[in-house]
Amino acid sequence: MGRILLNGVTLKIDKPSVTVIKGPSGAGKTTLLRAIVGLNKAKVEKRILDGTIYPERRLTNWRTLVTLLLQDAPVISGTIRDNLSFPFSFKNSPRKGFPEDEAVRLLDQMGLGHFGLHHQVDGLSGGERHRLGLVRGLLWAPPVLLADEPLSGLEPELAQQCFDMLFEFSRKRQAIVVCVLHEERFSKQSDLVMRLTDGTLHRT
């Protein structure tokens, strides 16, 4: 018999902010993020952004506005530029052109600038892939950015730098950032902390 991970969960965030979601291993934190963006078969009654409802048939539009950075930090074969620029080629992309100068700036901030845009991604470490994923998310600049353990495998100082960039992004772009993170120091620096346990989500 299967186990219910999410039971009538509602995640409502009214203003630009950084929210940290915590909870024990296996509680369903990843499942929650995937359900929000529509990557699993969880039944979602309503997805609403800025007063607009996005039913299942409009998931493609929803995903241009609500982006999920996956825990395993997947990359596509090719160069760093290929991995950063491909979302801008989508037919439904609301963005115009790949902002190369901004990409270079963010790579520098993430400590990846020494690779350059034409570096092949095949040899990147797990931590470097996580940072590249963060750059891609920040470069796309969606109104809502979800991230599943985006600081995994990073040294403490570098993890702090990356968290600061997420915080700065939220403030500068007036965006909502929701992260699954475990370290208590990041919870203390966030605007809101929520805990997922026994299928329910609540503020701490």
Residue pairs with C-beta under 8 A, 6 or more apart in sequence:
4 199
5 27
5 28
5 31
5 32
5 199
6 28
6 31
6 32
6 35
6 42
6 199
7 198
7 199
7 200
8 199
8 200
9 32
9 196
9 199
9 200
9 201
10 201
11 32
11 36
11 178
11 194
11 201
13 19
13 176
13 178
13 192
15 176
16 170
16 171
16 173
16 174
16 175
16 176
17 170
17 176
17 177
17 190
17 191
17 192
18 166
18 167
18 170
18 177
18 179
18 189
18 190
18 191
18 192
19 176
19 177
19 178
19 179
19 190
19 191
19 192
19 193
19 194
20 179
20 180
20 181
20 186
20 187
20 190
20 192
20 193
20 194
21 29
21 32
21 33
21 178
21 179
21 180
21 181
21 193
21 194
21 195
21 196
21 201
22 29
22 180
22 181
22 182
22 187
22 193
22 194
22 195
22 196
22 204
23 29
23 195
23 196
23 197
24 197
27 196
27 197
27 198
28 196
28 199
29 148
29 180
29 196
30 71
30 148
30 180
31 40
31 42
32 196
32 201
33 68
33 146
33 148
33 178
33 180
34 40
34 42
34 68
35 42
35 44
36 44
36 47
36 66
36 68
36 146
37 62
37 63
37 66
37 67
37 68
37 146
38 44
38 47
38 56
38 59
38 62
38 63
39 68
46 53
47 53
47 54
47 55
47 62
47 66
48 54
49 62
49 65
49 66
49 143
49 144
50 143
54 61
54 62
60 92
61 92
64 90
64 92
64 93
64 94
64 142
65 142
65 143
65 144
66 142
66 143
66 144
66 146
67 137
67 140
67 142
67 144
67 145
67 146
68 146
68 147
68 148
69 133
69 134
69 136
69 137
69 145
69 146
69 147
69 148
69 150
70 133
70 148
71 148
71 149
71 152
71 180
73 126
73 129
73 130
73 132
73 133
74 129
74 133
75 83
75 121
75 124
75 129
75 132
75 133
76 82
76 83
76 86
76 121
77 121
77 122
78 120
78 121
79 117
79 118
79 119
79 120
79 121
80 107
80 112
80 115
80 116
80 117
80 118
80 119
80 121
80 132
81 100
81 103
81 117
81 118
82 121
83 121
83 132
83 136
84 98
84 103
84 117
84 132
84 135
84 136
84 139
85 98
85 103
87 93
87 95
87 136
87 140
88 95
88 97
88 98
88 140
95 140
99 139
100 117
102 139
103 117
103 135
103 139
104 113
104 117
106 135
106 138
106 139
106 165
107 113
107 115
107 117
107 135
109 161
109 165
110 131
110 132
110 134
110 135
110 161
110 162
110 165
111 131
111 158
111 161
112 128
112 131
112 132
112 135
121 129
121 132
124 132
125 153
126 152
126 153
127 152
127 153
127 154
127 155
127 158
130 150
130 151
130 152
130 153
130 154
131 154
131 158
131 162
133 150
134 147
134 150
134 162
134 165
134 166
137 145
137 147
138 145
138 165
138 166
138 169
141 169
141 173
141 175
142 175
143 173
143 175
143 176
144 175
144 176
144 177
144 178
145 166
145 169
145 175
145 176
145 177
145 178
146 178
146 179
147 166
147 177
147 178
147 179
147 180
148 179
148 180
149 179
149 180
149 181
149 182
150 162
150 166
150 179
150 181
151 159
151 162
151 163
151 181
151 183
151 186
154 162
159 183
160 185
163 181
163 186
163 189
166 177
166 179
167 177
167 189
169 175
169 177
170 176
170 177
179 186
179 190
181 187
187 193
187 204
192 203
193 203
193 204
194 201
194 202
194 203
194 204
195 201
195 202
195 203
195 204
